[in-house]
Amino acid sequence: MFVLMFYDVGEKRVNKVLKAARKYLTWIQNSVLEGELTPAALEALKVDVKKIIDDEYDSVLFYIWRTERYMAREAMGVKRGAVDSFI
Amino acid sequence: MFVLMFYDVGEKRVNKVLKAARKYLTWIQNSVLEGELTPAALEALKVDVKKIIDDEYDSVLFYIWRTERYMAREAMGVKRGAVDSFI
């Protein structure tokens, strides 16, 4: 599965969430990671994130596709993270 | 086409980018918008954003799919924007 993750969390937890997420996904841009995950890996990532976030304050979203096919990426301005696949 | 847009721009430009993007897409979360766009609308959005951003500093990414089908969304923690379609 192709997974996009974005997080909007309290400053105290940003580094912890990013560190946990980077075990599974590639950092693309501020608060944005992407990558191919098995269903089991996605569940493990969610368990790790769940331990870190404050459910009353933080927000984490996952967009999940069966495949990266049929997708295009486009970047404007500066390229930050691993965005070599961007046109 | 289903489009996801995320931006990481200088503070002085955040509101302008958001205002421009909201003419085309739905705000989901801090720096994240989504929606269905025709190719022409996507081009118009990019033209509008191009006028605002600082190419040397700001970063805007678009993920584009032919269709929203085969996609799932999952949210953890607080739901912010129009995320009623999240499970």
Backbone of each chain as nested JSON, in Angstrom:
{
  "chains": [
    {"id": "A", "residues": [
      {"number": 1, "name": "MET", "atoms": {"N": [0.843, -1.184, 0.0], "CA": [0.0, 0.0, 0.0], "C": [0.877, 1.233, 0.0]}},
      {"number": 2, "name": "PHE", "atoms": {"N": [0.383, 2.258, -0.726], "CA": [1.108, 3.538, -0.698], "C": [0.463, 4.417, 0.373]}},
      {"number": 3, "name": "VAL", "atoms": {"N": [1.261, 4.941, 1.276], "CA": [0.713, 5.702, 2.406], "C": [1.31, 7.099, 2.454]}},
      {"number": 4, "name": "LEU", "atoms": {"N": [0.426, 8.071, 2.66], "CA": [0.84, 9.451, 2.929], "C": [0.409, 9.742, 4.366]}},
      {"number": 5, "name": "MET", "atoms": {"N": [1.341, 10.319, 5.104], "CA": [1.004, 10.658, 6.493], "C": [1.264, 12.133, 6.722]}},
      {"number": 6, "name": "PHE", "atoms": {"N": [0.272, 12.851, 7.282], "CA": [0.598, 14.174, 7.748], "C": [0.147, 14.353, 9.163]}},
      {"number": 7, "name": "TYR", "atoms": {"N": [0.945, 15.156, 9.889], "CA": [0.68, 15.345, 11.313], "C": [0.721, 16.829, 11.66]}},
      {"number": 8, "name": "ASP", "atoms": {"N": [-0.137, 17.164, 12.57], "CA": [-0.241, 18.536, 13.083], "C": [-0.328, 18.353, 14.6]}},
      {"number": 9, "name": "VAL", "atoms": {"N": [0.838, 18.369, 15.255], "CA": [0.884, 17.995, 16.67], "C": [1.594, 19.081, 17.477]}},
      {"number": 10, "name": "GLY", "atoms": {"N": [1.428, 19.014, 18.762], "CA": [2.042, 20.003, 19.65], "C": [3.561, 19.982, 19.525]}},
      {"number": 11, "name": "GLU", "atoms": {"N": [4.165, 21.169, 19.683], "CA": [5.596, 21.312, 19.432], "C": [6.436, 20.278, 20.223]}},
      {"number": 12, "name": "LYS", "atoms": {"N": [6.013, 20.002, 21.447], "CA": [6.778, 19.061, 22.314], "C": [6.801, 17.658, 21.716]}},
      {"number": 13, "name": "ARG", "atoms": {"N": [5.851, 17.351, 20.831], "CA": [5.74, 15.979, 20.333], "C": [6.181, 15.831, 18.878]}},
      {"number": 14, "name": "VAL", "atoms": {"N": [6.471, 16.951, 18.212], "CA": [6.797, 16.9, 16.778], "C": [7.976, 15.958, 16.519]}},
      {"number": 15, "name": "ASN", "atoms": {"N": [9.066, 16.128, 17.242], "CA": [10.26, 15.305, 16.974], "C": [10.015, 13.827, 17.24]}},
      {"number": 16, "name": "LYS", "atoms": {"N": [9.239, 13.565, 18.289], "CA": [8.951, 12.148, 18.618], "C": [8.105, 11.517, 17.515]}},
      {"number": 17, "name": "VAL", "atoms": {"N": [7.09, 12.259, 17.027], "CA": [6.227, 11.706, 15.971], "C": [7.05, 11.499, 14.696]}},
      {"number": 18, "name": "LEU", "atoms": {"N": [7.906, 12.495, 14.386], "CA": [8.715, 12.379, 13.168], "C": [9.673, 11.193, 13.275]}},
      {"number": 19, "name": "LYS", "atoms": {"N": [10.307, 11.051, 14.442], "CA": [11.25, 9.943, 14.64], "C": [10.536, 8.592, 14.491]}},
      {"number": 20, "name": "ALA", "atoms": {"N": [9.364, 8.481, 15.075], "CA": [8.602, 7.218, 14.984], "C": [8.21, 6.955, 13.529]}},
      {"number": 21, "name": "ALA", "atoms": {"N": [7.727, 7.991, 12.858], "CA": [7.229, 7.813, 11.481], "C": [8.36, 7.47, 10.515]}},
      {"number": 22, "name": "ARG", "atoms": {"N": [9.545, 8.025, 10.787], "CA": [10.667, 7.79, 9.855], "C": [11.163, 6.349, 9.881]}},
      {"number": 23, "name": "LYS", "atoms": {"N": [10.738, 5.605, 10.883], "CA": [11.101, 4.168, 10.88], "C": [10.329, 3.44, 9.776]}},
      {"number": 24, "name": "TYR", "atoms": {"N": [9.245, 4.067, 9.304], "CA": [8.379, 3.393, 8.343], "C": [8.311, 4.12, 7.006]}},
      {"number": 25, "name": "LEU", "atoms": {"N": [8.383, 5.483, 7.06], "CA": [8.115, 6.28, 5.87], "C": [9.249, 7.254, 5.589]}},
      {"number": 26, "name": "THR", "atoms": {"N": [9.213, 7.857, 4.404], "CA": [10.228, 8.828, 3.975], "C": [9.727, 10.253, 4.196]}},
      {"number": 27, "name": "TRP", "atoms": {"N": [10.537, 11.058, 4.831], "CA": [10.162, 12.452, 5.079], "C": [10.187, 13.211, 3.757]}},
      {"number": 28, "name": "ILE", "atoms": {"N": [9.114, 13.922, 3.465], "CA": [8.976, 14.651, 2.198], "C": [9.047, 16.144, 2.422]}},
      {"number": 29, "name": "GLN", "atoms": {"N": [8.356, 16.588, 3.424], "CA": [8.269, 18.023, 3.636], "C": [7.774, 18.217, 5.069]}},
      {"number": 30, "name": "ASN", "atoms": {"N": [7.826, 19.392, 5.569], "CA": [7.347, 19.696, 6.91], "C": [6.016, 18.994, 7.192]}},
      {"number": 31, "name": "SER", "atoms": {"N": [6.034, 18.04, 8.127], "CA": [4.812, 17.339, 8.57], "C": [4.262, 16.366, 7.538]}},
      {"number": 32, "name": "VAL", "atoms": {"N": [5.038, 16.015, 6.54], "CA": [4.541, 15.11, 5.485], "C": [5.536, 13.98, 5.237]}},
      {"number": 33, "name": "LEU", "atoms": {"N": [5.05, 12.721, 5.288], "CA": [5.887, 11.566, 4.952], "C": [5.113, 10.664, 4.0]}},
      {"number": 34, "name": "GLU", "atoms": {"N": [5.847, 9.885, 3.249], "CA": [5.202, 8.954, 2.321], "C": [5.99, 7.666, 2.264]}},
      {"number": 35, "name": "GLY", "atoms": {"N": [5.349, 6.595, 1.719], "CA": [6.069, 5.362, 1.496], "C": [5.148, 4.184, 1.264]}},
      {"number": 36, "name": "GLU", "atoms": {"N": [5.778, 3.065, 0.909], "CA": [5.05, 1.821, 0.692], "C": [5.061, 1.051, 2.01]}},
      {"number": 37, "name": "LEU", "atoms": {"N": [3.888, 0.64, 2.476], "CA": [3.797, -0.133, 3.73], "C": [2.901, -1.349, 3.526]}},
      {"number": 38, "name": "THR", "atoms": {"N": [3.233, -2.408, 4.231], "CA": [2.289, -3.526, 4.314], "C": [1.206, -3.126, 5.316]}},
      {"number": 39, "name": "PRO", "atoms": {"N": [0.042, -3.792, 5.273], "CA": [-0.983, -3.495, 6.277], "C": [-0.438, -3.647, 7.704]}},
      {"number": 40, "name": "ALA", "atoms": {"N": [0.384, -4.631, 7.923], "CA": [0.929, -4.868, 9.281], "C": [1.828, -3.694, 9.699]}},
      {"number": 41, "name": "ALA", "atoms": {"N": [2.633, -3.204, 8.757], "CA": [3.551, -2.094, 9.081], "C": [2.742, -0.836, 9.38]}},
      {"number": 42, "name": "LEU", "atoms": {"N": [1.654, -0.63, 8.63], "CA": [0.812, 0.549, 8.884], "C": [0.214, 0.473, 10.292]}},
      {"number": 43, "name": "GLU", "atoms": {"N": [-0.232, -0.697, 10.665], "CA": [-0.805, -0.87, 12.015], "C": [0.268, -0.607, 13.088]}},
      {"number": 44, "name": "ALA", "atoms": {"N": [1.461, -1.103, 12.848], "CA": [2.554, -0.893, 13.812], "C": [2.871, 0.592, 13.94]}},
      {"number": 45, "name": "LEU", "atoms": {"N": [2.89, 1.286, 12.784], "CA": [3.147, 2.734, 12.794], "C": [2.063, 3.44, 13.62]}},
      {"number": 46, "name": "LYS", "atoms": {"N": [0.828, 3.065, 13.415], "CA": [-0.275, 3.731, 14.129], "C": [-0.175, 3.476, 15.631]}},
      {"number": 47, "name": "VAL", "atoms": {"N": [0.225, 2.26, 16.005], "CA": [0.398, 1.959, 17.437], "C": [1.496, 2.849, 18.023]}},
      {"number": 48, "name": "ASP", "atoms": {"N": [2.595, 2.972, 17.306], "CA": [3.702, 3.816, 17.782], "C": [3.252, 5.274, 17.919]}},
      {"number": 49, "name": "VAL", "atoms": {"N": [2.528, 5.766, 16.922], "CA": [2.09, 7.175, 16.94], "C": [1.078, 7.402, 18.055]}},
      {"number": 50, "name": "LYS", "atoms": {"N": [0.223, 6.424, 18.237], "CA": [-0.834, 6.526, 19.264], "C": [-0.215, 6.754, 20.661]}},
      {"number": 51, "name": "LYS", "atoms": {"N": [0.934, 6.11, 20.878], "CA": [1.605, 6.231, 22.192], "C": [2.128, 7.643, 22.421]}},
      {"number": 52, "name": "ILE", "atoms": {"N": [2.344, 8.387, 21.325], "CA": [3.015, 9.686, 21.43], "C": [2.013, 10.845, 21.485]}},
      {"number": 53, "name": "ILE", "atoms": {"N": [0.977, 10.77, 20.65], "CA": [0.132, 11.954, 20.462], "C": [-0.842, 12.173, 21.622]}},
      {"number": 54, "name": "ASP", "atoms": {"N": [-1.271, 13.443, 21.699], "CA": [-2.313, 13.836, 22.654], "C": [-3.615, 13.863, 21.87]}},
      {"number": 55, "name": "ASP", "atoms": {"N": [-4.46, 12.877, 22.13], "CA": [-5.693, 12.739, 21.352], "C": [-6.588, 13.971, 21.402]}},
      {"number": 56, "name": "GLU", "atoms": {"N": [-6.435, 14.753, 22.439], "CA": [-7.309, 15.927, 22.583], "C": [-6.785, 17.14, 21.8]}},
      {"number": 57, "name": "TYR", "atoms": {"N": [-5.531, 17.051, 21.338], "CA": [-4.926, 18.258, 20.761], "C": [-4.335, 17.99, 19.375]}},
      {"number": 58, "name": "ASP", "atoms": {"N": [-3.678, 16.832, 19.236], "CA": [-2.93, 16.53, 18.008], "C": [-3.836, 15.913, 16.933]}},
      {"number": 59, "name": "SER", "atoms": {"N": [-3.374, 16.07, 15.666], "CA": [-4.122, 15.487, 14.539], "C": [-3.134, 14.795, 13.603]}},
      {"number": 60, "name": "VAL", "atoms": {"N": [-3.415, 13.527, 13.274], "CA": [-2.561, 12.77, 12.344], "C": [-3.482, 12.154, 11.294]}},
      {"number": 61, "name": "LEU", "atoms": {"N": [-3.147, 12.349, 10.033], "CA": [-3.99, 11.821, 8.962], "C": [-3.177, 10.861, 8.1]}},
      {"number": 62, "name": "PHE", "atoms": {"N": [-3.838, 9.815, 7.648], "CA": [-3.229, 8.851, 6.718], "C": [-4.112, 8.787, 5.479]}},
      {"number": 63, "name": "TYR", "atoms": {"N": [-3.463, 8.914, 4.328], "CA": [-4.141, 8.643, 3.054], "C": [-3.507, 7.371, 2.516]}},
      {"number": 64, "name": "ILE", "atoms": {"N": [-4.324, 6.405, 2.191], "CA": [-3.84, 5.06, 1.857], "C": [-4.38, 4.649, 0.492]}},
      {"number": 65, "name": "TRP", "atoms": {"N": [-3.446, 4.248, -0.389], "CA": [-3.852, 3.746, -1.701], "C": [-3.311, 2.348, -1.875]}},
      {"number": 66, "name": "ARG", "atoms": {"N": [-4.013, 1.549, -2.614], "CA": [-3.511, 0.189, -2.86], "C": [-2.176, 0.259, -3.589]}},
      {"number": 67, "name": "THR", "atoms": {"N": [-2.021, 1.242, -4.438], "CA": [-0.79, 1.293, -5.229], "C": [-0.437, 2.745, -5.533]}},
      {"number": 68, "name": "GLU", "atoms": {"N": [0.819, 2.954, -5.835], "CA": [1.291, 4.272, -6.206], "C": [0.966, 4.547, -7.681]}},
      {"number": 69, "name": "ARG", "atoms": {"N": [0.564, 3.516, -8.387], "CA": [0.248, 3.708, -9.807], "C": [-0.861, 4.741, -9.929]}},
      {"number": 70, "name": "TYR", "atoms": {"N": [-1.025, 5.335, -11.036], "CA": [-2.059, 6.352, -11.321], "C": [-1.835, 7.614, -10.503]}},
      {"number": 71, "name": "MET", "atoms": {"N": [-0.666, 7.778, -9.9], "CA": [-0.436, 8.979, -9.105], "C": [0.693, 9.782, -9.73]}},
      {"number": 72, "name": "ALA", "atoms": {"N": [0.564, 11.103, -9.668], "CA": [1.666, 11.973, -10.097], "C": [1.962, 12.936, -8.957]}},
      {"number": 73, "name": "ARG", "atoms": {"N": [3.215, 13.333, -8.84], "CA": [3.595, 14.319, -7.832], "C": [4.125, 15.545, -8.575]}},
      {"number": 74, "name": "GLU", "atoms": {"N": [3.815, 16.708, -8.093], "CA": [4.372, 17.926, -8.673], "C": [4.825, 18.843, -7.54]}},
      {"number": 75, "name": "ALA", "atoms": {"N": [5.984, 19.459, -7.731], "CA": [6.508, 20.347, -6.678], "C": [6.673, 21.747, -7.235]}},
      {"number": 76, "name": "MET", "atoms": {"N": [6.414, 22.729, -6.383], "CA": [6.658, 24.136, -6.738], "C": [7.584, 24.689, -5.68]}},
      {"number": 77, "name": "GLY", "atoms": {"N": [8.469, 25.588, -6.108], "CA": [9.38, 26.212, -5.155], "C": [10.502, 25.267, -4.77]}},
      {"number": 78, "name": "VAL", "atoms": {"N": [10.97, 25.428, -3.549], "CA": [12.127, 24.679, -3.057], "C": [11.751, 23.212, -2.843]}},
      {"number": 79, "name": "LYS", "atoms": {"N": [12.667, 22.293, -3.161], "CA": [12.412, 20.882, -2.864], "C": [13.077, 20.579, -1.518]}},
      {"number": 80, "name": "ARG", "atoms": {"N": [12.328, 20.005, -0.587], "CA": [12.881, 19.792, 0.749], "C": [13.358, 18.35, 0.892]}},
      {"number": 81, "name": "GLY", "atoms": {"N": [12.553, 17.474, 1.289], "CA": [12.95, 16.105, 1.602], "C": [13.246, 15.307, 0.348]}},
      {"number": 82, "name": "ALA", "atoms": {"N": [13.036, 13.998, 0.479], "CA": [13.327, 13.053, -0.61], "C": [12.276, 13.2, -1.692]}},
      {"number": 83, "name": "VAL", "atoms": {"N": [12.4, 14.27, -2.473], "CA": [11.36, 14.503, -3.471], "C": [11.908, 14.333, -4.871]}},
      {"number": 84, "name": "ASP", "atoms": {"N": [12.892, 13.41, -5.017], "CA": [13.461, 13.232, -6.358], "C": [12.397, 12.691, -7.315]}},
      {"number": 85, "name": "SER", "atoms": {"N": [11.355, 12.116, -6.768], "CA": [10.331, 11.561, -7.662], "C": [9.331, 12.638, -8.086]}},
      {"number": 86, "name": "PHE", "atoms": {"N": [9.609, 13.872, -7.699], "CA": [8.691, 14.954, -8.072], "C": [9.109, 15.541, -9.412]}},
      {"number": 87, "name": "ILE", "atoms": {"N": [8.131, 15.967, -10.195], "CA": [8.473, 16.613, -11.46], "C": [8.417, 18.122, -11.28]}}
    ]},
    {"id": "B", "residues": [
      {"number": 1, "name": "MET", "atoms": {"N": [-9.849, 14.656, -11.418], "CA": [-8.64, 14.226, -10.702], "C": [-8.783, 14.577, -9.222]}},
      {"number": 2, "name": "PHE", "atoms": {"N": [-8.265, 13.601, -8.429], "CA": [-8.233, 13.905, -6.986], "C": [-6.882, 14.522, -6.65]}},
      {"number": 3, "name": "VAL", "atoms": {"N": [-6.887, 15.65, -5.975], "CA": [-5.641, 16.378, -5.704], "C": [-5.474, 16.601, -4.199]}},
      {"number": 4, "name": "LEU", "atoms": {"N": [-4.245, 16.333, -3.748], "CA": [-3.844, 16.686, -2.39], "C": [-2.781, 17.765, -2.528]}},
      {"number": 5, "name": "MET", "atoms": {"N": [-2.937, 18.809, -1.742], "CA": [-1.938, 19.88, -1.811], "C": [-1.39, 20.12, -0.409]}},
      {"number": 6, "name": "PHE", "atoms": {"N": [-0.08, 20.175, -0.293], "CA": [0.454, 20.638, 0.976], "C": [1.515, 21.668, 0.74]}},
      {"number": 7, "name": "TYR", "atoms": {"N": [1.555, 22.633, 1.671], "CA": [2.461, 23.768, 1.517], "C": [3.223, 24.012, 2.805]}},
      {"number": 8, "name": "ASP", "atoms": {"N": [4.44, 24.436, 2.591], "CA": [5.346, 24.768, 3.702], "C": [5.977, 26.091, 3.265]}},
      {"number": 9, "name": "VAL", "atoms": {"N": [5.344, 27.196, 3.67], "CA": [5.73, 28.503, 3.138], "C": [6.012, 29.472, 4.265]}},
      {"number": 10, "name": "GLY", "atoms": {"N": [6.664, 30.55, 3.951], "CA": [6.982, 31.583, 4.939], "C": [5.722, 32.141, 5.585]}},
      {"number": 11, "name": "GLU", "atoms": {"N": [5.832, 32.481, 6.867], "CA": [4.672, 32.908, 7.645], "C": [3.891, 34.047, 6.957]}},
      {"number": 12, "name": "LYS", "atoms": {"N": [4.619, 34.967, 6.345], "CA": [3.96, 36.123, 5.694], "C": [3.068, 35.684, 4.538]}},
      {"number": 13, "name": "ARG", "atoms": {"N": [3.302, 34.478, 4.006], "CA": [2.564, 34.058, 2.807], "C": [1.525, 32.973, 3.091]}},
      {"number": 14, "name": "VAL", "atoms": {"N": [1.508, 32.434, 4.321], "CA": [0.628, 31.303, 4.63], "C": [-0.832, 31.65, 4.329]}},
      {"number": 15, "name": "ASN", "atoms": {"N": [-1.305, 32.776, 4.83], "CA": [-2.725, 33.116, 4.643], "C": [-3.078, 33.319, 3.172]}},
      {"number": 16, "name": "LYS", "atoms": {"N": [-2.144, 33.94, 2.444], "CA": [-2.423, 34.177, 1.009], "C": [-2.507, 32.846, 0.266]}},
      {"number": 17, "name": "VAL", "atoms": {"N": [-1.567, 31.931, 0.566], "CA": [-1.579, 30.619, -0.116], "C": [-2.869, 29.867, 0.244]}},
      {"number": 18, "name": "LEU", "atoms": {"N": [-3.221, 29.905, 1.524], "CA": [-4.43, 29.193, 1.966], "C": [-5.667, 29.777, 1.284]}},
      {"number": 19, "name": "LYS", "atoms": {"N": [-5.738, 31.11, 1.243], "CA": [-6.894, 31.776, 0.631], "C": [-7.005, 31.39, -0.848]}},
      {"number": 20, "name": "ALA", "atoms": {"N": [-5.873, 31.403, -1.527], "CA": [-5.88, 31.054, -2.958], "C": [-6.298, 29.588, -3.132]}},
      {"number": 21, "name": "ALA", "atoms": {"N": [-5.739, 28.716, -2.314], "CA": [-6.007, 27.27, -2.467], "C": [-7.46, 26.925, -2.149]}},
      {"number": 22, "name": "ARG", "atoms": {"N": [-8.027, 27.673, -1.194], "CA": [-9.403, 27.366, -0.784], "C": [-10.425, 27.687, -1.862]}},
      {"number": 23, "name": "LYS", "atoms": {"N": [-10.022, 28.418, -2.868], "CA": [-10.952, 28.673, -4.008], "C": [-11.135, 27.376, -4.808]}},
      {"number": 24, "name": "TYR", "atoms": {"N": [-10.2, 26.455, -4.643], "CA": [-10.222, 25.234, -5.453], "C": [-10.411, 23.975, -4.6]}},
      {"number": 25, "name": "LEU", "atoms": {"N": [-9.83, 23.979, -3.383], "CA": [-9.766, 22.746, -2.598], "C": [-10.345, 22.948, -1.193]}},
      {"number": 26, "name": "THR", "atoms": {"N": [-10.547, 21.817, -0.503], "CA": [-11.093, 21.848, 0.861], "C": [-9.969, 21.753, 1.889]}},
      {"number": 27, "name": "TRP", "atoms": {"N": [-9.987, 22.644, 2.86], "CA": [-8.958, 22.611, 3.906], "C": [-9.185, 21.391, 4.796]}},
      {"number": 28, "name": "ILE", "atoms": {"N": [-8.155, 20.612, 5.027], "CA": [-8.266, 19.384, 5.82], "C": [-7.558, 19.537, 7.149]}},
      {"number": 29, "name": "GLN", "atoms": {"N": [-6.4, 20.089, 7.096], "CA": [-5.581, 20.165, 8.306], "C": [-4.49, 21.206, 8.056]}},
      {"number": 30, "name": "ASN", "atoms": {"N": [-3.811, 21.636, 9.029], "CA": [-2.727, 22.595, 8.888], "C": [-1.859, 22.271, 7.671]}},
      {"number": 31, "name": "SER", "atoms": {"N": [-1.898, 23.176, 6.689], "CA": [-1.082, 23.048, 5.476], "C": [-1.513, 21.934, 4.528]}},
      {"number": 32, "name": "VAL", "atoms": {"N": [-2.695, 21.41, 4.686], "CA": [-3.158, 20.297, 3.836], "C": [-4.555, 20.6, 3.295]}},
      {"number": 33, "name": "LEU", "atoms": {"N": [-4.7, 20.482, 1.961], "CA": [-6.015, 20.621, 1.35], "C": [-6.213, 19.486, 0.362]}},
      {"number": 34, "name": "GLU", "atoms": {"N": [-7.486, 19.201, 0.078], "CA": [-7.765, 18.137, -0.884], "C": [-9.0, 18.494, -1.692]}},
      {"number": 35, "name": "GLY", "atoms": {"N": [-9.182, 17.777, -2.826], "CA": [-10.407, 17.97, -3.598], "C": [-10.304, 17.432, -5.002]}},
      {"number": 36, "name": "GLU", "atoms": {"N": [-11.449, 17.434, -5.677], "CA": [-11.538, 16.998, -7.065], "C": [-11.324, 18.222, -7.957]}},
      {"number": 37, "name": "LEU", "atoms": {"N": [-10.38, 18.135, -8.896], "CA": [-10.128, 19.258, -9.807], "C": [-10.047, 18.758, -11.246]}},
      {"number": 38, "name": "THR", "atoms": {"N": [-10.478, 19.577, -12.165], "CA": [-10.204, 19.301, -13.584], "C": [-8.757, 19.694, -13.838]}},
      {"number": 39, "name": "PRO", "atoms": {"N": [-8.152, 19.168, -14.915], "CA": [-6.779, 19.59, -15.236], "C": [-6.668, 21.12, -15.352]}},
      {"number": 40, "name": "ALA", "atoms": {"N": [-7.673, 21.745, -15.942], "CA": [-7.629, 23.213, -16.122], "C": [-7.645, 23.922, -14.771]}},
      {"number": 41, "name": "ALA", "atoms": {"N": [-8.459, 23.411, -13.837], "CA": [-8.548, 24.047, -12.515], "C": [-7.224, 23.88, -11.772]}},
      {"number": 42, "name": "LEU", "atoms": {"N": [-6.597, 22.713, -11.932], "CA": [-5.306, 22.5, -11.274], "C": [-4.271, 23.486, -11.819]}},
      {"number": 43, "name": "GLU", "atoms": {"N": [-4.278, 23.688, -13.107], "CA": [-3.334, 24.65, -13.709], "C": [-3.602, 26.059, -13.189]}},
      {"number": 44, "name": "ALA", "atoms": {"N": [-4.865, 26.407, -13.091], "CA": [-5.229, 27.748, -12.594], "C": [-4.771, 27.911, -11.146]}},
      {"number": 45, "name": "LEU", "atoms": {"N": [-4.945, 26.869, -10.352], "CA": [-4.492, 26.912, -8.952], "C": [-2.979, 27.118, -8.896]}},
      {"number": 46, "name": "LYS", "atoms": {"N": [-2.265, 26.395, -9.725], "CA": [-0.798, 26.512, -9.708], "C": [-0.359, 27.911, -10.117]}},
      {"number": 47, "name": "VAL", "atoms": {"N": [-1.049, 28.486, -11.1], "CA": [-0.722, 29.86, -11.524], "C": [-0.936, 30.826, -10.352]}},
      {"number": 48, "name": "ASP", "atoms": {"N": [-2.055, 30.661, -9.671], "CA": [-2.354, 31.546, -8.527], "C": [-1.289, 31.391, -7.434]}},
      {"number": 49, "name": "VAL", "atoms": {"N": [-0.92, 30.158, -7.143], "CA": [0.057, 29.894, -6.068], "C": [1.436, 30.429, -6.462]}},
      {"number": 50, "name": "LYS", "atoms": {"N": [1.748, 30.263, -7.739], "CA": [3.066, 30.698, -8.251], "C": [3.262, 32.206, -8.007]}},
      {"number": 51, "name": "LYS", "atoms": {"N": [2.167, 32.955, -8.124], "CA": [2.25, 34.431, -7.942], "C": [2.558, 34.779, -6.483]}},
      {"number": 52, "name": "ILE", "atoms": {"N": [2.267, 33.851, -5.588], "CA": [2.354, 34.168, -4.141], "C": [3.684, 33.703, -3.55]}},
      {"number": 53, "name": "ILE", "atoms": {"N": [4.111, 32.492, -3.92], "CA": [5.226, 31.888, -3.177], "C": [6.585, 32.475, -3.57]}},
      {"number": 54, "name": "ASP", "atoms": {"N": [7.525, 32.272, -2.64], "CA": [8.92, 32.643, -2.874], "C": [9.634, 31.356, -3.275]}},
      {"number": 55, "name": "ASP", "atoms": {"N": [9.967, 31.262, -4.55], "CA": [10.551, 30.025, -5.086], "C": [11.83, 29.592, -4.379]}},
      {"number": 56, "name": "GLU", "atoms": {"N": [12.496, 30.546, -3.757], "CA": [13.786, 30.228, -3.117], "C": [13.571, 29.69, -1.697]}},
      {"number": 57, "name": "TYR", "atoms": {"N": [12.355, 29.85, -1.167], "CA": [12.152, 29.539, 0.26], "C": [10.984, 28.58, 0.48]}},
      {"number": 58, "name": "ASP", "atoms": {"N": [9.891, 28.815, -0.243], "CA": [8.648, 28.077, 0.002], "C": [8.618, 26.744, -0.762]}},
      {"number": 59, "name": "SER", "atoms": {"N": [7.802, 25.815, -0.247], "CA": [7.641, 24.503, -0.897], "C": [6.158, 24.155, -0.943]}},
      {"number": 60, "name": "VAL", "atoms": {"N": [5.687, 23.807, -2.146], "CA": [4.294, 23.395, -2.311], "C": [4.3, 22.078, -3.088]}},
      {"number": 61, "name": "LEU", "atoms": {"N": [3.6, 21.085, -2.59], "CA": [3.566, 19.781, -3.238], "C": [2.135, 19.431, -3.622]}},
      {"number": 62, "name": "PHE", "atoms": {"N": [1.997, 18.799, -4.766], "CA": [0.694, 18.287, -5.21], "C": [0.823, 16.784, -5.439]}},
      {"number": 63, "name": "TYR", "atoms": {"N": [-0.109, 16.042, -4.897], "CA": [-0.232, 14.625, -5.22], "C": [-1.52, 14.49, -6.013]}},
      {"number": 64, "name": "ILE", "atoms": {"N": [-1.427, 13.879, -7.162], "CA": [-2.564, 13.877, -8.091], "C": [-2.912, 12.448, -8.471]}},
      {"number": 65, "name": "TRP", "atoms": {"N": [-4.186, 12.094, -8.327], "CA": [-4.661, 10.766, -8.745], "C": [-5.79, 10.936, -9.738]}},
      {"number": 66, "name": "ARG", "atoms": {"N": [-5.911, 9.973, -10.605], "CA": [-7.017, 10.069, -11.58], "C": [-8.347, 10.025, -10.861]}},
      {"number": 67, "name": "THR", "atoms": {"N": [-8.374, 9.28, -9.778], "CA": [-9.661, 9.119, -9.083], "C": [-9.427, 8.921, -7.591]}},
      {"number": 68, "name": "GLU", "atoms": {"N": [-10.453, 9.191, -6.835], "CA": [-10.382, 9.005, -5.384], "C": [-10.631, 7.529, -5.045]}},
      {"number": 69, "name": "ARG", "atoms": {"N": [-11.076, 6.789, -6.024], "CA": [-11.34, 5.373, -5.765], "C": [-10.052, 4.707, -5.296]}},
      {"number": 70, "name": "TYR", "atoms": {"N": [-10.14, 3.585, -4.638], "CA": [-8.981, 2.832, -4.137], "C": [-8.248, 3.6, -3.056]}},
      {"number": 71, "name": "MET", "atoms": {"N": [-8.841, 4.657, -2.519], "CA": [-8.16, 5.404, -1.468], "C": [-8.941, 5.295, -0.169]}},
      {"number": 72, "name": "ALA", "atoms": {"N": [-8.22, 5.227, 0.933], "CA": [-8.88, 5.296, 2.243], "C": [-8.198, 6.386, 3.047]}},
      {"number": 73, "name": "ARG", "atoms": {"N": [-8.961, 7.018, 3.922], "CA": [-8.402, 8.031, 4.809], "C": [-8.595, 7.543, 6.241]}},
      {"number": 74, "name": "GLU", "atoms": {"N": [-7.623, 7.768, 7.073], "CA": [-7.77, 7.437, 8.491], "C": [-7.24, 8.61, 9.316]}},
      {"number": 75, "name": "ALA", "atoms": {"N": [-7.952, 8.915, 10.379], "CA": [-7.529, 10.039, 11.233], "C": [-7.269, 9.529, 12.641]}},
      {"number": 76, "name": "MET", "atoms": {"N": [-6.26, 10.111, 13.274], "CA": [-5.978, 9.843, 14.689], "C": [-6.012, 11.178, 15.419]}},
      {"number": 77, "name": "GLY", "atoms": {"N": [-6.499, 11.14, 16.655], "CA": [-6.531, 12.37, 17.435], "C": [-7.677, 13.265, 17.015]}},
      {"number": 78, "name": "VAL", "atoms": {"N": [-7.454, 14.555, 17.177], "CA": [-8.501, 15.552, 16.916], "C": [-8.763, 15.662, 15.413]}},
      {"number": 79, "name": "LYS", "atoms": {"N": [-10.037, 15.822, 15.02], "CA": [-10.342, 16.056, 13.607], "C": [-10.437, 17.566, 13.42]}},
      {"number": 80, "name": "ARG", "atoms": {"N": [-9.715, 18.096, 12.45], "CA": [-9.687, 19.548, 12.297], "C": [-10.643, 19.981, 11.187]}},
      {"number": 81, "name": "GLY", "atoms": {"N": [-10.218, 20.013, 9.973], "CA": [-11.023, 20.556, 8.882], "C": [-12.138, 19.623, 8.492]}},
      {"number": 82, "name": "ALA", "atoms": {"N": [-12.482, 19.715, 7.222], "CA": [-13.605, 18.947, 6.678], "C": [-13.181, 17.502, 6.518]}},
      {"number": 83, "name": "VAL", "atoms": {"N": [-13.13, 16.796, 7.642], "CA": [-12.617, 15.414, 7.549], "C": [-13.72, 14.424, 7.829]}},
      {"number": 84, "name": "ASP", "atoms": {"N": [-14.975, 14.774, 7.477], "CA": [-16.077, 13.841, 7.754], "C": [-15.876, 12.547, 6.977]}},
      {"number": 85, "name": "SER", "atoms": {"N": [-15.071, 12.601, 5.937], "CA": [-14.881, 11.382, 5.138], "C": [-13.779, 10.503, 5.741]}},
      {"number": 86, "name": "PHE", "atoms": {"N": [-13.3, 10.898, 6.912], "CA": [-12.24, 10.093, 7.54], "C": [-12.858, 9.034, 8.434]}},
      {"number": 87, "name": "ILE", "atoms": {"N": [-12.236, 7.879, 8.524], "CA": [-12.724, 6.851, 9.449], "C": [-11.867, 6.88, 10.695]}}
    ]}
  ]
}
